[in-house]
């Protein structure tokens, strides 16, 4: 997400404390809701149904779309694996087993503030990066790229595959993505610039968020000593949650 795309509102300290508490409460509920949905739907996201014998499993059966799907996975992987990861371009099938569990990592992006040497890392309470679960989630990929954690090439490769495979899965099985949309998530494929343009699936809850002014963000981060900030959920947005089914039925009669 571009920082320019998010709304800005001026806050005083009392308003910030109140809205931050409300945001934390809502974020915890939204995280729990998404985790529950992903747990119930996990049987629909089996990577073997897409990649067949290209991924190790007990059955190792061919599936009709596996050749095209693996070629797609290979192309997307090759486009990002060298920089900044330093990994070989070619994947060697059969790939290591891909979990049937899905992970949801909070969506983060850098906010550059004029005059400051380092950007502020902003986290969204209503948006997540989805992937197949593995030993190298998004946080570890970022740590390895930044050099704050020792690089483990096999784990990095599997981490990339776990993210890209879900992108390819939803391309070939769009009805599964539609189920998430029917649960009021906006599902999109985006690229992460800090990870070489890694394509990922994002899910966004239908609640708008905003940031206060840069000066206020700096004040908060300087007091905390951590260059990180969380978007604030607009309480009025709860009343504006769209009903997509109602809207689609209304459109049929208009």
C-alpha positions, -999 to 999 in steps of 0.1 A, spaced: 0 0 0 12 35 -8 12 57 23 -4 84 1 -35 63 -3 -45 63 34 -67 90 49 -52 114 74 -69 129 105 -57 152 132 -59 138 167 -51 151 202 -35 128 228 -68 119 245 -85 110 212 -55 89 202 -55 69 235 -92 63 231 -90 53 195 -59 32 200 -76 11 227 -107 7 204 -84 -3 175 -66 -29 196 -99 -44 206 -113 -45 171 -80 -58 156 -80 -88 181 -116 -96 171 -108 -94 134 -77 -115 137 -97 -142 156 -124 -141 129 -100 -145 101 -81 -173 118 -115 -191 123 -124 -187 86 -90 -200 74 -93 -230 97 -127 -239 84 -118 -234 47 -83 -250 48 -95 -282 31 -103 -261 0 -67 -248 -2 -48 -280 -7 -18 -272 -28 -16 -308 -41 -49 -302 -59 -31 -276 -79 4 -290 -83 -2 -328 -82 31 -348 -85 51 -316 -85 49 -315 -47 58 -344 -24 29 -361 -8 17 -396 1 -4 -399 -31 18 -381 -57 -11 -381 -82 -11 -360 -114 -39 -334 -118 -51 -318 -150 -37 -283 -144 -4 -292 -126 19 -287 -156 6 -252 -163 4 -243 -126 39 -254 -119 52 -234 -149 34 -204 -135 48 -209 -101 83 -214 -115 80 -182 -136 69 -161 -107 95 -176 -84 123 -170 -109 113 -133 -111 120 -126 -74 144 -153 -61 177 -137 -70 173 -102 -56 172 -97 -27 172 -134 -17 203 -147 -36 186 -180 -45 189 -202 -77 162 -194 -103 152 -230 -110 129 -250 -87 136 -287 -85 104 -309 -84 90 -326 -65 89 -296 -41 89 -301 -4 54 -307 11 32 -277 13 11 -273 45 -26 -276 44 -27 -247 70 -28 -211 60 -11 -182 78 -22 -146 80 5 -120 86 -4 -84 94 2 -62 63 31 -37 69 46 -9 48 72 18 53 62 54 59 89 79 50 88 111 70 107 141 56 138 148 77 139 114 93 167 90 84 146 58 88 110 51 77 83 42 102 70 7 98 32 9 97 10 -21 104 -26 -24 93 -51 -38 118 -75 -47 90 -53 -62 63 -32 -94 61 -9 -113 38 -20 -149 34 3 -178 27 7 -215 33 21 -221 67 58 -229 70 91 -224 89 98 -191 71 68 -167 74 70 -131 61 86 -118 93 115 -142 90 119 -136 53 123 -99 61 147 -105 89 169 -127 67 169 -101 39 177 -73 64 206 -94 79 191 -95 114 188 -132 111 211 -157 94 200 -167 60 189 -203 55 185 -208 18 162 -238 19 138 -221 43 139 -189 23 130 -208 -9 102 -226 9 89 -193 23 88 -179 -13 70 -210 -26 45 -208 3 35 -173 -7 36 -177 -45 18 -210 -45 -13 -194 -29 -13 -167 -56 -12 -194 -83 -38 -214 -65 -64 -186 -65 -57 -180 -101 -67 -215 -110 -95 -219 -84 -111 -184 -83 -143 -198 -67 -123 -203 -35 -113 -166 -35 -149 -158 -41 -158 -175 -8 -134 -152 10 -151 -122 -8 -185 -135 3 -171 -134 39 -165 -97 33 -128 -98 27 -113 -79 -3 -89 -104 -18 -61 -91 -40 -27 -100 -54 -1 -74 -45 37 -72 -47 60 -64 -18 87 -39 -29 110 -46 0 111 -83 -9 120 -79 -46 83 -75 -57 73 -108 -42 36 -115 -52 13 -122 -23 -24 -126 -16 -38 -100 7 -72 -100 25 -87 -68 38 -116 -65 62 -143 -39 52 -133 -13 77 -115 19 67 -84 31 87 -64 63 89 -32 78 102 -27 110 122 -3 137 110 34 129 106 44 151 135 20 132 158 33 98 146 69 110 153 59 121 188 44 87 195 73 67 181 99 88 199 81 83 232 80 45 227 115 43 213 102 20 185 100 32 148 66 15 144 30 26 143 -4 10 137 -32 24 115 -62 35 135 -96 20 127 -122 47 120 -151 40 144 -176 55 121 -165 29 95 -184 2 114 -216 18 104 -205 19 68 -196 -18 63 -210 -27 29 -234 -55 23 -222 -70 -10 -250 -94 -14 -276 -67 -9 -258 -44 -33 -256 -72 -60 -293 -81 -57 -302 -44 -58 -282 -40 -90 -301 -68 -106 -333 -49 -102 -320 -15 -111 
